[in-house]
Amino acid sequence: MVKGIFIHDHKFPKQEKNYFYSYGFDAEFFSRYKNIFEQLNVIGREVTYNENYNKRSEKIEDDVIFFTIRKYKDLLNKKKRISMENKIKNSDILIIRLPSFLGLYSIHLANKTDKPYVIELVGCPWDAHWYNDIKKRFSAPFVTFITKRAIRNSKYVIYVTENFLQKRYPTRGSQIACSNVTIKDVCETSLEYRLKKIDKFVLADKKIILGTVGTVNSIYKGQHYVIESMAKLKKQGYSIEYHLIGGGDQSFLRETAKMYSVENEVIFHGIMSHVDIFNWFKSIDLYVQPSDTEGLPRTVIEAMSVACPVIGSSAGGIPELIEHTNIFSKGNSEEICILIKNLTVNKMKKSAEANFETSKKYKKEILYKRRNDFYKEVIKNEIEV
């Protein structure tokens, strides 16, 4: 029986001894690894399951054993460190998702105990720290250096991008490009619905509905750039409404909206179930991914799979997903304004069709086979010798 252990800083909702699914870590996520390993353990962080998760998150029923900490300083406790070390010792292969502090610490433990591991690089550590609060900026050079060294020396690396992360964090080991985002199905009726919706779109005569999915308390998600562009367009006579999906403290974005006098046009929906998000895509005219840092954003691919027109920043792997004419420079609200002002029925239809076609590359059966074949080769090399 091959035992795998997944390690990342993700905060899993927890109530007493029970853990719950959360966005990006749903039943499909666990099945991805359960198809490869007979036993799966998880090392991560935990957050209290509260009313924000009620009726939106199901209890994790999979046969998965968790080891979680609430804060990084919990590892100052010797018993916690020993417990984490034992989890790693008792596993056959580590799946280490970076960027993450627990991931880097686990690489140290794996090297110490000679345990094989696969690094899954899902984002850029430099961007993740540099475009965060000022405290994290100071750690950006160190974390980036440690990550680059770890990836360069790793025997196995899975990149979620086709080019971006590979160039910044090259490896000497075996590698594949395989997105951690999968689409179960791509339905032609979604494209038909969107094209009919676009036919009714006239920028000068109606309110344009923008939308973004992402935590609302992370400055690097960039929603404030969109709010700034809304204010500029409002002065020019445009009518725009901006809908935000995601948990976290809304105070910064609410204050930003108030400062720019668009507080009535910025609507917060909080946390939303995966199914509801797909339905929500149908209600907006344009999906915006304004991030300062990204790997390969899940919600962009999901929006594309239902033929939603998308504009996005130049961060990370976003330019690998959408047409270059729909890209704006990171943090540039003026370029966001230009892209919105230049919207036409023809451009939106072209974007919808191109996005829909590109999303097919991320269908579950294609990516599962690529990832499974890679892990089978790892198991063959490291376990079945």
C-alpha positions as CSV (number, residue, x, y, z in Angstrom):
1,M,0.0,0.0,0.0
2,V,1.5,3.3,-1.1
3,K,1.0,6.1,1.4
4,G,1.0,9.7,0.2
5,I,1.0,12.9,2.3
6,F,-0.1,16.2,0.9
7,I,1.4,19.3,2.5
8,H,0.4,22.9,2.1
9,D,-0.5,26.0,4.1
10,H,-4.2,25.9,3.1
11,K,-6.5,26.6,6.1
12,F,-9.0,23.7,6.3
13,P,-12.3,24.6,8.1
14,K,-12.5,22.6,11.3
15,Q,-15.2,22.0,13.9
16,E,-14.2,19.8,16.8
17,K,-12.6,16.8,15.1
18,N,-14.3,17.3,11.8
19,Y,-12.8,19.0,8.7
20,F,-14.8,20.5,5.8
21,Y,-14.3,21.1,2.1
22,S,-13.4,24.6,1.0
23,Y,-12.8,26.4,-2.3
24,G,-10.2,24.6,-4.3
25,F,-10.1,21.7,-1.8
26,D,-13.3,20.0,-2.5
27,A,-14.2,16.3,-3.1
28,E,-12.6,16.4,-6.5
29,F,-9.3,17.6,-5.0
30,F,-9.1,14.6,-2.7
31,S,-10.2,12.1,-5.3
32,R,-7.3,13.3,-7.5
33,Y,-4.8,11.9,-5.0
34,K,-7.0,9.0,-3.7
35,N,-6.8,7.7,-7.3
36,I,-3.0,7.5,-7.0
37,F,-2.4,6.6,-3.3
38,E,-4.1,3.9,-1.3
39,Q,-3.8,6.1,1.8
40,L,-3.7,9.8,1.9
41,N,-2.7,12.1,4.8
42,V,-2.8,15.9,4.9
43,I,-0.6,18.4,6.7
44,G,-1.9,21.9,6.7
45,R,-3.4,24.7,8.7
46,E,-6.9,25.0,10.3
47,V,-9.5,27.7,10.7
48,T,-12.6,27.6,12.8
49,Y,-15.7,26.4,10.9
50,N,-18.2,29.2,11.4
51,E,-21.4,30.7,9.9
52,N,-19.5,31.8,6.7
53,Y,-19.1,28.1,5.9
54,N,-22.6,26.9,7.0
55,K,-24.6,25.2,4.2
56,R,-21.7,25.9,1.8
57,S,-19.1,23.4,3.0
58,E,-19.7,19.7,3.4
59,K,-17.8,17.5,5.9
60,I,-14.9,15.7,4.5
61,E,-16.0,12.1,4.6
62,D,-13.0,10.7,2.6
63,D,-10.6,8.4,4.5
64,V,-8.1,11.1,5.0
65,I,-6.0,11.7,8.2
66,F,-5.2,15.4,9.0
67,F,-2.5,17.0,10.9
68,T,-3.1,20.8,11.2
69,I,-1.8,23.8,13.1
70,R,-3.6,27.1,13.6
71,K,-0.5,29.3,13.6
72,Y,3.1,28.7,12.4
73,K,4.4,29.4,15.9
74,D,2.6,26.2,17.0
75,L,5.6,24.4,15.6
76,L,7.7,25.8,18.4
77,N,5.9,23.2,20.4
78,K,8.2,20.1,20.4
79,K,5.4,17.6,20.5
80,K,3.8,19.3,17.4
81,R,7.1,19.1,15.5
82,I,7.7,15.4,16.5
83,S,4.1,14.6,15.4
84,M,4.6,16.3,12.1
85,E,7.9,14.5,11.6
86,N,6.4,11.1,12.4
87,K,3.6,11.8,9.8
88,I,6.3,12.3,7.2
89,K,8.4,9.3,8.3
90,N,5.3,7.0,8.0
91,S,4.5,8.1,4.5
92,D,6.0,6.8,1.3
93,I,5.8,9.9,-0.9
94,L,5.3,13.6,-0.1
95,I,3.2,15.9,-2.3
96,I,4.6,19.3,-1.4
97,R,2.6,22.3,-2.7
98,L,4.6,25.6,-2.9
99,P,4.6,28.4,-2.1
100,S,4.0,27.4,1.5
101,F,6.0,27.6,4.8
102,L,4.9,24.1,5.8
103,G,6.0,22.9,2.4
104,L,9.5,24.3,2.7
105,Y,9.8,22.9,6.2
106,S,8.7,19.5,5.0
107,I,11.4,19.5,2.2
108,H,13.9,20.0,5.0
109,L,12.5,17.0,6.9
110,A,12.2,14.9,3.8
111,N,15.9,15.5,2.9
112,K,16.8,14.7,6.5
113,T,14.9,11.4,6.4
114,D,15.6,10.6,2.8
115,K,11.9,10.6,1.8
116,P,11.0,11.1,-1.9
117,Y,8.8,14.0,-2.7
118,V,7.1,15.8,-5.6
119,I,6.9,19.6,-5.6
120,E,3.7,21.1,-7.0
121,L,4.5,24.7,-7.8
122,V,1.2,26.7,-8.0
123,G,2.4,30.2,-7.7
124,C,5.4,32.6,-7.5
125,P,6.8,33.0,-4.0
126,W,8.4,36.4,-4.8
127,D,5.1,37.9,-6.1
128,A,3.1,36.3,-3.2
129,H,5.3,38.1,-0.6
130,W,6.2,41.3,-2.5
131,Y,2.6,42.2,-3.3
132,N,1.4,41.5,0.2
133,D,1.7,43.6,3.4
134,I,5.0,45.4,4.2
135,K,6.1,42.7,6.7
136,K,6.1,40.0,4.1
137,R,8.1,42.1,1.6
138,F,11.1,41.8,3.8
139,S,10.9,38.0,3.6
140,A,10.4,37.9,-0.2
141,P,14.1,37.6,-1.1
142,F,14.8,34.9,1.4
143,V,11.7,32.8,0.7
144,T,12.3,33.1,-3.1
145,F,16.0,32.0,-2.7
146,I,15.0,29.0,-0.6
147,T,12.2,28.0,-3.0
148,K,14.4,28.3,-6.1
149,R,17.1,26.1,-4.5
150,A,14.5,23.5,-3.4
151,I,13.0,23.3,-6.9
152,R,16.3,23.3,-8.7
153,N,17.4,20.3,-6.6
154,S,14.1,18.5,-6.6
155,K,13.9,15.2,-8.5
156,Y,10.2,15.8,-9.4
157,V,8.3,19.0,-10.1
158,I,4.8,19.7,-11.4
159,Y,4.2,23.2,-12.7
160,V,0.7,24.6,-13.1
161,T,1.8,26.9,-15.9
162,E,3.1,26.2,-19.3
163,N,6.0,28.7,-19.2
164,F,5.9,31.4,-16.5
165,L,6.9,29.4,-13.4
166,Q,9.3,27.2,-15.3
167,K,11.3,30.2,-16.4
168,R,11.4,31.7,-12.9
169,Y,12.0,28.5,-11.0
170,P,13.8,25.9,-13.2
171,T,14.5,22.4,-12.0
172,R,17.2,19.9,-12.9
173,G,14.7,17.1,-12.2
174,S,11.9,15.5,-14.1
175,Q,9.0,17.9,-14.7
176,I,5.6,18.3,-16.3
177,A,3.2,21.2,-16.8
178,C,-0.2,20.2,-15.4
179,S,-2.8,22.6,-14.0
180,N,-4.2,22.0,-10.6
181,V,-7.5,23.3,-11.9
182,T,-9.7,20.9,-13.8
183,I,-13.0,21.3,-15.6
184,K,-15.4,18.4,-15.3
185,D,-17.2,19.2,-18.5
186,V,-17.5,21.9,-21.1
187,C,-21.1,22.2,-22.3
188,E,-21.9,23.8,-25.7
189,T,-25.1,25.3,-24.3
190,S,-22.9,27.6,-22.2
191,L,-21.4,29.1,-25.3
192,E,-24.8,29.5,-26.9
193,Y,-26.2,31.2,-23.8
194,R,-23.3,33.6,-23.6
195,L,-23.5,34.6,-27.3
196,K,-27.2,35.4,-27.0
197,K,-26.5,37.4,-23.9
198,I,-23.7,39.4,-25.7
199,D,-26.1,40.1,-28.6
200,K,-28.1,42.2,-26.2
201,F,-25.1,44.1,-24.9
202,V,-24.7,47.8,-25.8
203,L,-22.1,49.5,-23.6
204,A,-23.5,53.0,-24.0
205,D,-27.1,52.0,-23.1
206,K,-26.7,49.7,-20.2
207,K,-25.0,49.0,-16.9
208,I,-22.0,46.7,-17.3
209,I,-21.7,44.0,-14.6
210,L,-18.1,43.1,-13.6
211,G,-17.2,40.3,-11.3
212,T,-14.2,38.8,-9.4
213,V,-13.8,35.8,-7.2
214,G,-11.1,35.9,-4.5
215,T,-10.5,36.6,-0.9
216,V,-11.4,40.2,-0.2
217,N,-8.8,40.9,2.5
218,S,-5.8,40.2,0.3
219,I,-4.4,43.4,-1.3
220,Y,-2.6,41.3,-3.9
221,K,-5.9,40.1,-5.4
222,G,-6.2,43.6,-6.9
223,Q,-9.9,44.3,-6.5
224,H,-9.0,47.9,-5.5
225,Y,-7.6,48.6,-8.9
226,V,-11.0,47.7,-10.5
227,I,-12.7,50.0,-8.0
228,E,-10.4,52.8,-8.9
229,S,-11.1,52.3,-12.6
230,M,-14.9,52.3,-11.9
231,A,-14.5,55.8,-10.4
232,K,-12.7,57.1,-13.5
233,L,-15.4,55.6,-15.8
234,K,-18.2,56.9,-13.6
235,K,-16.9,60.4,-14.1
236,Q,-17.0,59.8,-17.9
237,G,-20.7,58.7,-17.8
238,Y,-20.3,55.0,-17.7
239,S,-22.6,52.9,-15.5
240,I,-20.7,50.0,-13.8
241,E,-21.5,47.5,-11.1
242,Y,-18.8,45.3,-9.5
243,H,-19.7,42.1,-7.8
244,L,-17.2,40.4,-5.4
245,I,-17.3,36.8,-4.3
246,G,-15.0,35.6,-1.5
247,G,-14.5,35.5,2.3
248,G,-12.4,37.7,4.5
249,D,-12.4,41.2,6.0
250,Q,-14.2,43.5,3.6
251,S,-13.2,46.8,5.4
252,F,-10.3,47.8,3.1
253,L,-12.3,47.4,-0.1
254,R,-15.4,49.0,1.4
255,E,-13.3,52.0,2.5
256,T,-11.7,52.1,-1.0
257,A,-15.1,52.1,-2.7
258,K,-16.3,54.9,-0.3
259,M,-13.2,57.0,-1.0
260,Y,-13.9,56.8,-4.8
261,S,-17.7,57.4,-4.3
262,V,-18.7,54.0,-5.8
263,E,-19.8,52.3,-2.6
264,N,-23.3,51.7,-3.9
265,E,-21.9,50.1,-7.1
266,V,-19.6,47.5,-5.3
267,I,-21.6,44.5,-4.1
268,F,-20.1,41.9,-1.7
269,H,-21.6,38.4,-1.8
270,G,-19.3,36.7,0.7
271,I,-18.5,33.0,0.4
272,M,-20.4,31.1,-2.3
273,S,-20.6,27.4,-3.1
274,H,-18.8,26.1,-6.2
275,V,-22.1,25.3,-7.9
276,D,-23.5,28.8,-7.2
277,I,-20.3,30.4,-8.5
278,F,-20.9,28.7,-11.9
279,N,-24.5,30.0,-11.9
280,W,-23.2,33.5,-10.9
281,F,-20.9,33.6,-13.9
282,K,-24.0,33.7,-16.1
283,S,-25.2,36.9,-14.5
284,I,-22.1,39.0,-15.2
285,D,-20.9,40.6,-18.4
286,L,-17.2,40.5,-17.8
287,Y,-15.0,38.6,-15.5
288,V,-11.9,40.5,-14.2
289,Q,-8.8,38.9,-12.7
290,P,-6.8,42.0,-11.4
291,S,-4.2,40.1,-9.3
292,D,-0.7,41.3,-8.5
293,T,0.4,37.7,-8.2
294,E,-1.0,34.4,-9.6
295,G,-0.1,30.9,-10.6
296,L,-2.8,29.7,-12.9
297,P,-6.0,31.1,-11.5
298,R,-8.8,28.6,-11.0
299,T,-11.7,31.1,-11.4
300,V,-10.4,32.4,-14.8
301,I,-10.4,28.9,-16.2
302,E,-13.9,28.2,-14.7
303,A,-15.2,31.5,-16.1
304,M,-13.7,30.5,-19.5
305,S,-15.4,27.1,-19.4
306,V,-18.8,28.8,-19.4
307,A,-17.7,31.2,-22.2
308,C,-17.5,34.3,-20.0
309,P,-15.4,37.2,-21.5
310,V,-12.4,37.8,-19.3
311,I,-9.8,40.5,-18.9
312,G,-6.9,40.0,-16.6
313,S,-3.6,41.4,-15.3
314,S,-0.2,40.5,-16.6
315,A,0.5,38.5,-13.4
316,G,1.8,34.9,-13.5
317,G,0.1,32.5,-15.8
318,I,-2.9,34.7,-16.7
319,P,-1.4,35.7,-20.1
320,E,-1.2,32.0,-20.9
321,L,-4.9,31.7,-20.6
322,I,-6.5,34.7,-22.4
323,E,-5.8,36.7,-25.5
324,H,-3.1,39.3,-25.2
325,T,-5.5,42.0,-26.2
326,N,-7.4,41.4,-22.9
327,I,-4.4,41.8,-20.7
328,F,-3.6,44.9,-18.6
329,S,-0.4,45.7,-16.7
330,K,-0.5,44.8,-13.0
331,G,-1.9,47.6,-10.9
332,N,-2.8,49.8,-13.9
333,S,-6.4,51.1,-13.5
334,E,-6.1,53.3,-16.6
335,E,-5.5,50.2,-18.8
336,I,-8.6,48.5,-17.1
337,C,-10.6,51.6,-18.1
338,I,-9.4,51.3,-21.7
339,L,-10.3,47.7,-22.0
340,I,-13.8,48.3,-20.6
341,K,-14.4,51.3,-22.8
342,N,-13.3,49.4,-25.9
343,L,-15.8,46.6,-25.4
344,T,-18.0,45.8,-28.4
345,V,-20.3,42.9,-29.2
346,N,-17.8,41.5,-31.7
347,K,-14.9,41.7,-29.3
348,M,-16.9,40.1,-26.5
349,K,-18.1,37.3,-28.8
350,K,-14.5,36.6,-29.9
351,S,-13.4,36.5,-26.3
352,A,-16.2,34.2,-25.3
353,E,-15.5,31.7,-28.1
354,A,-11.7,31.8,-27.6
355,N,-12.0,31.3,-23.9
356,F,-14.5,28.5,-24.3
357,E,-12.2,26.6,-26.7
358,T,-9.1,27.2,-24.5
359,S,-10.9,25.8,-21.4
360,K,-11.2,22.4,-23.0
361,K,-7.4,21.9,-22.4
362,Y,-8.3,21.7,-18.7
363,K,-10.8,19.0,-18.9
364,K,-10.5,16.5,-16.0
365,E,-9.7,13.4,-18.1
366,I,-6.8,15.1,-19.9
367,L,-5.1,16.5,-16.8
368,Y,-5.8,13.4,-14.6
369,K,-4.0,11.2,-17.1
370,R,-1.0,13.5,-17.3
371,R,-0.7,13.8,-13.5
372,N,-1.4,10.1,-12.8
373,D,1.2,9.0,-15.4
374,F,3.8,11.2,-13.7
375,Y,3.1,9.9,-10.2
376,K,3.1,6.3,-11.4
377,E,6.6,7.0,-12.7
378,V,7.6,8.5,-9.4
379,I,6.2,5.5,-7.5
380,K,8.0,3.1,-9.9
381,N,11.3,4.9,-9.4
382,E,11.1,5.5,-5.7
383,I,9.0,2.7,-4.2
384,E,9.0,-0.3,-6.6
385,V,12.8,-0.7,-6.9
